Amino acid sequence: MAQNKAALACSQCGSRNYSKAVNPAKRTERLELKKFCKYCKTQTLHRETK
């Protein structure tokens, strides 16, 4: 099984702070995680980008 990297972007400022290895065959919707943004200096929702 091949794994791809997905970039996670902050929903507040839009900066791409994190990347995560994901398996595209098992998922149907975009990944959403609550992570710390070093630009906003708060915990915000980070969504998977293309």
PDB file of N, CA, C and O in Angstrom:
ATOM      1  N   MET A   1       0.819  -1.185   0.000  1.00  0.00           N
ATOM      2  CA  MET A   1       0.000   0.000   0.000  1.00  0.00           C
ATOM      3  C   MET A   1       0.863   1.249   0.000  1.00  0.00           C
ATOM      4  O   MET A   1       1.792   1.378   0.798  1.00  0.00           O
ATOM      5  N   ALA A   2       0.554   2.143  -0.880  1.00  0.00           N
ATOM      6  CA  ALA A   2       1.305   3.382  -0.965  1.00  0.00           C
ATOM      7  C   ALA A   2       0.713   4.430  -0.040  1.00  0.00           C
ATOM      8  O   ALA A   2      -0.504   4.505   0.129  1.00  0.00           O
ATOM      9  N   GLN A   3       1.573   5.235   0.555  1.00  0.00           N
ATOM     10  CA  GLN A   3       1.114   6.323   1.415  1.00  0.00           C
ATOM     11  C   GLN A   3       1.572   7.644   0.813  1.00  0.00           C
ATOM     12  O   GLN A   3       2.684   7.759   0.297  1.00  0.00           O
ATOM     13  N   ASN A   4       0.700   8.630   0.888  1.00  0.00           N
ATOM     14  CA  ASN A   4       1.011   9.968   0.397  1.00  0.00           C
ATOM     15  C   ASN A   4       1.138  10.908   1.573  1.00  0.00           C
ATOM     16  O   ASN A   4       0.695  10.602   2.681  1.00  0.00           O
ATOM     17  N   LYS A   5       1.752  12.066   1.323  1.00  0.00           N
ATOM     18  CA  LYS A   5       1.832  13.098   2.345  1.00  0.00           C
ATOM     19  C   LYS A   5       0.729  14.110   2.110  1.00  0.00           C
ATOM     20  O   LYS A   5       0.478  14.523   0.978  1.00  0.00           O
ATOM     21  N   ALA A   6       0.076  14.504   3.188  1.00  0.00           N
ATOM     22  CA  ALA A   6      -0.969  15.517   3.115  1.00  0.00           C
ATOM     23  C   ALA A   6      -0.502  16.730   3.917  1.00  0.00           C
ATOM     24  O   ALA A   6      -0.041  16.584   5.049  1.00  0.00           O
ATOM     25  N   ALA A   7      -0.618  17.920   3.340  1.00  0.00           N
ATOM     26  CA  ALA A   7      -0.265  19.149   4.041  1.00  0.00           C
ATOM     27  C   ALA A   7      -1.477  19.624   4.825  1.00  0.00           C
ATOM     28  O   ALA A   7      -2.604  19.587   4.331  1.00  0.00           O
ATOM     29  N   LEU A   8      -1.234  20.074   6.061  1.00  0.00           N
ATOM     30  CA  LEU A   8      -2.300  20.592   6.911  1.00  0.00           C
ATOM     31  C   LEU A   8      -2.142  22.103   7.021  1.00  0.00           C
ATOM     32  O   LEU A   8      -1.087  22.596   7.419  1.00  0.00           O
ATOM     33  N   ALA A   9      -3.198  22.837   6.666  1.00  0.00           N
ATOM     34  CA  ALA A   9      -3.168  24.299   6.686  1.00  0.00           C
ATOM     35  C   ALA A   9      -4.057  24.827   7.800  1.00  0.00           C
ATOM     36  O   ALA A   9      -5.113  24.263   8.085  1.00  0.00           O
ATOM     37  N   CYS A  10      -3.627  25.899   8.419  1.00  0.00           N
ATOM     38  CA  CYS A  10      -4.385  26.550   9.489  1.00  0.00           C
ATOM     39  C   CYS A  10      -5.650  27.171   8.908  1.00  0.00           C
ATOM     40  O   CYS A  10      -5.608  27.795   7.848  1.00  0.00           O
ATOM     41  N   SER A  11      -6.769  27.002   9.596  1.00  0.00           N
ATOM     42  CA  SER A  11      -8.027  27.560   9.099  1.00  0.00           C
ATOM     43  C   SER A  11      -8.127  29.063   9.352  1.00  0.00           C
ATOM     44  O   SER A  11      -8.936  29.738   8.716  1.00  0.00           O
ATOM     45  N   GLN A  12      -7.315  29.602  10.273  1.00  0.00           N
ATOM     46  CA  GLN A  12      -7.338  31.036  10.575  1.00  0.00           C
ATOM     47  C   GLN A  12      -6.477  31.844   9.596  1.00  0.00           C
ATOM     48  O   GLN A  12      -6.973  32.750   8.926  1.00  0.00           O
ATOM     49  N   CYS A  13      -5.180  31.507   9.518  1.00  0.00           N
ATOM     50  CA  CYS A  13      -4.257  32.308   8.703  1.00  0.00           C
ATOM     51  C   CYS A  13      -3.906  31.658   7.365  1.00  0.00           C
ATOM     52  O   CYS A  13      -3.405  32.338   6.470  1.00  0.00           O
ATOM     53  N   GLY A  14      -4.159  30.348   7.209  1.00  0.00           N
ATOM     54  CA  GLY A  14      -3.916  29.673   5.943  1.00  0.00           C
ATOM     55  C   GLY A  14      -2.508  29.142   5.741  1.00  0.00           C
ATOM     56  O   GLY A  14      -2.210  28.586   4.684  1.00  0.00           O
ATOM     57  N   SER A  15      -1.634  29.299   6.729  1.00  0.00           N
ATOM     58  CA  SER A  15      -0.266  28.809   6.570  1.00  0.00           C
ATOM     59  C   SER A  15      -0.223  27.293   6.726  1.00  0.00           C
ATOM     60  O   SER A  15      -0.932  26.717   7.551  1.00  0.00           O
ATOM     61  N   ARG A  16       0.621  26.662   5.921  1.00  0.00           N
ATOM     62  CA  ARG A  16       0.763  25.202   5.956  1.00  0.00           C
ATOM     63  C   ARG A  16       1.876  24.847   6.934  1.00  0.00           C
ATOM     64  O   ARG A  16       3.058  24.976   6.616  1.00  0.00           O
ATOM     65  N   ASN A  17       1.491  24.401   8.125  1.00  0.00           N
ATOM     66  CA  ASN A  17       2.430  24.164   9.211  1.00  0.00           C
ATOM     67  C   ASN A  17       2.834  22.706   9.375  1.00  0.00           C
ATOM     68  O   ASN A  17       3.941  22.427   9.836  1.00  0.00           O
ATOM     69  N   TYR A  18       1.974  21.783   9.015  1.00  0.00           N
ATOM     70  CA  TYR A  18       2.206  20.375   9.298  1.00  0.00           C
ATOM     71  C   TYR A  18       2.015  19.526   8.050  1.00  0.00           C
ATOM     72  O   TYR A  18       1.319  19.918   7.114  1.00  0.00           O
ATOM     73  N   SER A  19       2.651  18.348   8.054  1.00  0.00           N
ATOM     74  CA  SER A  19       2.402  17.348   7.019  1.00  0.00           C
ATOM     75  C   SER A  19       2.226  16.006   7.718  1.00  0.00           C
ATOM     76  O   SER A  19       2.799  15.764   8.780  1.00  0.00           O
ATOM     77  N   LYS A  20       1.429  15.143   7.110  1.00  0.00           N
ATOM     78  CA  LYS A  20       1.114  13.859   7.728  1.00  0.00           C
ATOM     79  C   LYS A  20       1.028  12.801   6.649  1.00  0.00           C
ATOM     80  O   LYS A  20       0.505  13.065   5.566  1.00  0.00           O
ATOM     81  N   ALA A  21       1.528  11.613   6.921  1.00  0.00           N
ATOM     82  CA  ALA A  21       1.429  10.492   5.990  1.00  0.00           C
ATOM     83  C   ALA A  21       0.026   9.904   6.076  1.00  0.00           C
ATOM     84  O   ALA A  21      -0.442   9.558   7.161  1.00  0.00           O
ATOM     85  N   VAL A  22      -0.638   9.791   4.939  1.00  0.00           N
ATOM     86  CA  VAL A  22      -2.011   9.286   4.906  1.00  0.00           C
ATOM     87  C   VAL A  22      -2.145   8.219   3.836  1.00  0.00           C
ATOM     88  O   VAL A  22      -1.376   8.186   2.875  1.00  0.00           O
ATOM     89  N   ASN A  23      -3.129   7.345   4.012  1.00  0.00           N
ATOM     90  CA  ASN A  23      -3.448   6.314   3.041  1.00  0.00           C
ATOM     91  C   ASN A  23      -4.692   6.777   2.281  1.00  0.00           C
ATOM     92  O   ASN A  23      -5.781   6.773   2.856  1.00  0.00           O
ATOM     93  N   PRO A  24      -4.572   7.175   1.009  1.00  0.00           N
ATOM     94  CA  PRO A  24      -5.713   7.738   0.281  1.00  0.00           C
ATOM     95  C   PRO A  24      -6.801   6.721  -0.050  1.00  0.00           C
ATOM     96  O   PRO A  24      -7.925   7.121  -0.353  1.00  0.00           O
ATOM     97  N   ALA A  25      -6.514   5.436  -0.003  1.00  0.00           N
ATOM     98  CA  ALA A  25      -7.503   4.422  -0.379  1.00  0.00           C
ATOM     99  C   ALA A  25      -8.595   4.255   0.680  1.00  0.00           C
ATOM    100  O   ALA A  25      -9.713   3.856   0.353  1.00  0.00           O
ATOM    101  N   LYS A  26      -8.287   4.551   1.932  1.00  0.00           N
ATOM    102  CA  LYS A  26      -9.233   4.313   3.016  1.00  0.00           C
ATOM    103  C   LYS A  26     -10.068   5.534   3.395  1.00  0.00           C
ATOM    104  O   LYS A  26     -10.984   5.405   4.208  1.00  0.00           O
ATOM    105  N   ARG A  27      -9.790   6.701   2.843  1.00  0.00           N
ATOM    106  CA  ARG A  27     -10.468   7.922   3.272  1.00  0.00           C
ATOM    107  C   ARG A  27     -11.363   8.485   2.184  1.00  0.00           C
ATOM    108  O   ARG A  27     -11.071   8.359   0.995  1.00  0.00           O
ATOM    109  N   THR A  28     -12.455   9.107   2.602  1.00  0.00           N
ATOM    110  CA  THR A  28     -13.367   9.741   1.655  1.00  0.00           C
ATOM    111  C   THR A  28     -13.459  11.243   1.860  1.00  0.00           C
ATOM    112  O   THR A  28     -13.865  11.959   0.945  1.00  0.00           O
ATOM    113  N   GLU A  29     -13.092  11.742   3.040  1.00  0.00           N
ATOM    114  CA  GLU A  29     -13.158  13.182   3.286  1.00  0.00           C
ATOM    115  C   GLU A  29     -11.805  13.687   3.780  1.00  0.00           C
ATOM    116  O   GLU A  29     -10.917  12.903   4.116  1.00  0.00           O
ATOM    117  N   ARG A  30     -11.669  15.002   3.818  1.00  0.00           N
ATOM    118  CA  ARG A  30     -10.392  15.609   4.200  1.00  0.00           C
ATOM    119  C   ARG A  30     -10.147  15.523   5.697  1.00  0.00           C
ATOM    120  O   ARG A  30     -11.075  15.553   6.505  1.00  0.00           O
ATOM    121  N   LEU A  31      -8.881  15.417   6.039  1.00  0.00           N
ATOM    122  CA  LEU A  31      -8.459  15.285   7.423  1.00  0.00           C
ATOM    123  C   LEU A  31      -8.555  16.636   8.128  1.00  0.00           C
ATOM    124  O   LEU A  31      -8.179  17.661   7.558  1.00  0.00           O
ATOM    125  N   GLU A  32      -9.058  16.644   9.373  1.00  0.00           N
ATOM    126  CA  GLU A  32      -9.133  17.855  10.183  1.00  0.00           C
ATOM    127  C   GLU A  32      -8.602  17.533  11.571  1.00  0.00           C
ATOM    128  O   GLU A  32      -9.096  16.623  12.236  1.00  0.00           O
ATOM    129  N   LEU A  33      -7.593  18.281  12.006  1.00  0.00           N
ATOM    130  CA  LEU A  33      -6.990  18.089  13.325  1.00  0.00           C
ATOM    131  C   LEU A  33      -6.833  19.434  14.009  1.00  0.00           C
ATOM    132  O   LEU A  33      -6.647  20.459  13.353  1.00  0.00           O
ATOM    133  N   LYS A  34      -6.910  19.422  15.335  1.00  0.00           N
ATOM    134  CA  LYS A  34      -6.664  20.630  16.097  1.00  0.00           C
ATOM    135  C   LYS A  34      -5.187  20.640  16.474  1.00  0.00           C
ATOM    136  O   LYS A  34      -4.727  19.782  17.228  1.00  0.00           O
ATOM    137  N   LYS A  35      -4.441  21.620  15.944  1.00  0.00           N
ATOM    138  CA  LYS A  35      -2.997  21.702  16.158  1.00  0.00           C
ATOM    139  C   LYS A  35      -2.621  23.123  16.556  1.00  0.00           C
ATOM    140  O   LYS A  35      -3.424  24.047  16.421  1.00  0.00           O
ATOM    141  N   PHE A  36      -1.391  23.292  17.049  1.00  0.00           N
ATOM    142  CA  PHE A  36      -0.890  24.606  17.421  1.00  0.00           C
ATOM    143  C   PHE A  36      -0.305  25.302  16.201  1.00  0.00           C
ATOM    144  O   PHE A  36       0.528  24.727  15.500  1.00  0.00           O
ATOM    145  N   CYS A  37      -0.729  26.533  15.941  1.00  0.00           N
ATOM    146  CA  CYS A  37      -0.194  27.342  14.848  1.00  0.00           C
ATOM    147  C   CYS A  37       0.809  28.332  15.423  1.00  0.00           C
ATOM    148  O   CYS A  37       0.468  29.125  16.301  1.00  0.00           O
ATOM    149  N   LYS A  38       2.039  28.291  14.934  1.00  0.00           N
ATOM    150  CA  LYS A  38       3.065  29.175  15.481  1.00  0.00           C
ATOM    151  C   LYS A  38       2.894  30.622  15.020  1.00  0.00           C
ATOM    152  O   LYS A  38       3.484  31.526  15.612  1.00  0.00           O
ATOM    153  N   TYR A  39       2.104  30.855  13.981  1.00  0.00           N
ATOM    154  CA  TYR A  39       1.862  32.212  13.503  1.00  0.00           C
ATOM    155  C   TYR A  39       0.700  32.872  14.246  1.00  0.00           C
ATOM    156  O   TYR A  39       0.761  34.060  14.562  1.00  0.00           O
ATOM    157  N   CYS A  40      -0.358  32.105  14.525  1.00  0.00           N
ATOM    158  CA  CYS A  40      -1.503  32.612  15.291  1.00  0.00           C
ATOM    159  C   CYS A  40      -1.251  32.526  16.797  1.00  0.00           C
ATOM    160  O   CYS A  40      -1.898  33.222  17.580  1.00  0.00           O
ATOM    161  N   LYS A  41      -0.315  31.675  17.195  1.00  0.00           N
ATOM    162  CA  LYS A  41       0.037  31.421  18.587  1.00  0.00           C
ATOM    163  C   LYS A  41      -1.123  30.878  19.413  1.00  0.00           C
ATOM    164  O   LYS A  41      -1.225  31.155  20.608  1.00  0.00           O
ATOM    165  N   THR A  42      -1.991  30.109  18.776  1.00  0.00           N
ATOM    166  CA  THR A  42      -3.094  29.444  19.449  1.00  0.00           C
ATOM    167  C   THR A  42      -3.328  28.084  18.809  1.00  0.00           C
ATOM    168  O   THR A  42      -2.783  27.781  17.747  1.00  0.00           O
ATOM    169  N   GLN A  43      -4.145  27.269  19.469  1.00  0.00           N
ATOM    170  CA  GLN A  43      -4.562  26.000  18.874  1.00  0.00           C
ATOM    171  C   GLN A  43      -5.731  26.279  17.945  1.00  0.00           C
ATOM    172  O   GLN A  43      -6.749  26.829  18.365  1.00  0.00           O
ATOM    173  N   THR A  44      -5.584  25.901  16.683  1.00  0.00           N
ATOM    174  CA  THR A  44      -6.637  26.120  15.702  1.00  0.00           C
ATOM    175  C   THR A  44      -6.899  24.839  14.928  1.00  0.00           C
ATOM    176  O   THR A  44      -6.124  23.886  15.012  1.00  0.00           O
ATOM    177  N   LEU A  45      -7.966  24.818  14.194  1.00  0.00           N
ATOM    178  CA  LEU A  45      -8.311  23.683  13.352  1.00  0.00           C
ATOM    179  C   LEU A  45      -7.451  23.714  12.104  1.00  0.00           C
ATOM    180  O   LEU A  45      -7.414  24.729  11.408  1.00  0.00           O
ATOM    181  N   HIS A  46      -6.758  22.626  11.806  1.00  0.00           N
ATOM    182  CA  HIS A  46      -5.933  22.511  10.614  1.00  0.00           C
ATOM    183  C   HIS A  46      -6.597  21.508   9.679  1.00  0.00           C
ATOM    184  O   HIS A  46      -6.945  20.401  10.092  1.00  0.00           O
ATOM    185  N   ARG A  47      -6.772  21.898   8.418  1.00  0.00           N
ATOM    186  CA  ARG A  47      -7.428  21.053   7.427  1.00  0.00           C
ATOM    187  C   ARG A  47      -6.438  20.626   6.358  1.00  0.00           C
ATOM    188  O   ARG A  47      -5.473  21.329   6.058  1.00  0.00           O
ATOM    189  N   GLU A  48      -6.701  19.466   5.796  1.00  0.00           N
ATOM    190  CA  GLU A  48      -5.863  18.926   4.718  1.00  0.00           C
ATOM    191  C   GLU A  48      -6.057  19.755   3.451  1.00  0.00           C
ATOM    192  O   GLU A  48      -7.185  20.087   3.086  1.00  0.00           O
ATOM    193  N   THR A  49      -4.957  20.087   2.784  1.00  0.00           N
ATOM    194  CA  THR A  49      -5.021  20.814   1.526  1.00  0.00           C
ATOM    195  C   THR A  49      -4.633  19.884   0.396  1.00  0.00           C
ATOM    196  O   THR A  49      -4.168  18.770   0.636  1.00  0.00           O
ATOM    197  N   LYS A  50      -4.817  20.327  -0.821  1.00  0.00           N
ATOM    198  CA  LYS A  50      -4.474  19.502  -1.982  1.00  0.00           C
ATOM    199  C   LYS A  50      -3.004  19.544  -2.257  1.00  0.00           C
ATOM    200  O   LYS A  50      -2.534  18.907  -3.200  1.00  0.00           O
TER     201      LYS A  50
END
